[in-house]
């Protein structure tokens, strides 16, 4: 019986010969050879007991516990769920447990984990290949029964594998922070075929909606918004939001006084300071709030309608964008780069809209 191979017994050494003692390690070799030369149905616990008595071993597990467990482990590795083996099931594992005298505690430790891994791998390989649950479910129950797994344990593994496949699909969708309608349709179909209802928290739902919206902005039809300002002929608004306008302003942050100074003695303890002291101004560029109002992004221009004044930026003026989670800084070919801060975290949508309109006009 595989994977066991017949081995030669150990010959007694000089002292053992003198005392007429049989090397006890030959017990393990005899057990191994029994497994190698006979089928599982031909081996009984009584044969192992007889070998133990022959080698004067009262309790084989006490003397060779680790070695007997390794024989059990080797059997499982070779036969469990091996389609070419006739001893590939739970009952065969229980039988060799009895033959080797393995305790139930050790059996659970060695067998259960391996059986669970085999069942999980079979389920995972099948569902990852077919992406169909209901069509393949009938084959899983016989496998679980063959491996001696409870119904609850089978259902637990089936749920874990299906949820894992769905999660992998979610991770793939989120990888590029964009979700196309085709990706969303394929994901919905996958959930249906695997009989899984995805459970998204509010943050995940928001992210999925945002990524779908970004894909639409970059690849589909841009949304159109009604405005309360006058637009030019054939001009449409594709984004609007309340913003604060910031620009870099040079401000004095400190004064330093430098120059040569001399002391003139007036009395024994009094001095008079004379010299030429020049004040030096230290300046720094600071992002300064300029105005607040509404930002409109149209198909022709970017228009800021503020409480103090208006600002218009043509797409031909823009050389770069610096995106922020709650706004954007627009780098122009001339002049100071304005920074528009939204009253909410929608900077990605704003930047994507501007980027799309720049691309469309190139």
C-alpha positions, 0 to 999 in steps of 0.5 A: 500500500502506498506510500510505504516501502518495504525496509530491512530490519536492523540487525542487533549490535554486539551487546544486543546479540550477547544479551539476545535482545531484539532491537525495538526499532524493528517494531516500527519497521515491521509496522511499516512493512505491514502497511507496505505489503498489504491492503488496508482491509488486510490489516487489523489492530491485532496484528500491531498488538502481536508485533508489540508483544513480540518486541516486548513493548507494552504501549507502542504510543508511549515509545513510538508515538511521534513515529506512529503519527507520522505513519498516519500522516503519510497515509493521509497525504497519499490517500485522502481524496485521491481519486485513484485510491480506494482508501481516500475517505473518512472511513479509511482514515478512521480504520488506519487510526484504529490500526495504529492506535492513534487517539481521537484527539490526535486524529482530530488534529491531524485529519480534520485540518487536512480534510477541511483544506481539501474540501475548501480547495475543491470548492475554491477551484471549482467556483473560481473556474465556473463562477457558478454556485447552484450548478456545482452545489450538488457535488460539494455535499457528497465530497463533504460527506466523504471527508466526514465533515458536518453540514454546518462546517461545509456551509461555513466553507462554502460561504467563506469561499463565495465571499472571498471570490466576491471580495476579490472582484471588489478589490479588482474593481477598486484597483484603478479607482474607476468602475465602468458600467460593464464592470458593475454589470459583471459584478452584479452577475457574479453575485447572482451566480454565486448566490451572494448578497454583498454587504457594503457599509456606508463608506464602501457604498460611497466609494463605489458610487464615487468611482462609478461617477468618475468613470462616467465623467472621464468616459461617458456623458458629462452631467449638465446642471442648471445655473442661476447665472447667464451662460453664453450661447451653446454653453453648458455647466458640468459642475458647480459648487460653493468654494473659497478662493485662495491665492499666494500673497507676500506678507511680512512675517518679522523685522530684524534690526542689524547694523554697527553699534558702539558704546560710549562711557558716560560714567563709571556704570553708564554707557551710551549706545551709538551706531547705525541700525537698519530694519530688515523686513522678512517676507513669506508667501502665504496662501491667503483667502481672497474671496468666496462664492460659486465655481462653475465649470462649463464646456467653454470656461471656468467661472468663479462668481465671488462676493467681491468679484468674478474670475474667468479661466479659459482652458487654453490658459491651463498648464497643470492641475494640482488636485486635493480631496476638497479642491484644486489648484489651477496652474496657468501659463501666466499669473498666480495659480488660484486655489479653489477649496470646496465646502465638501470633499469632492475634489476628485470629481472637480478635477476629473471634470476639468481634465475631461473638458481640457481633453475634449478641447485639444 
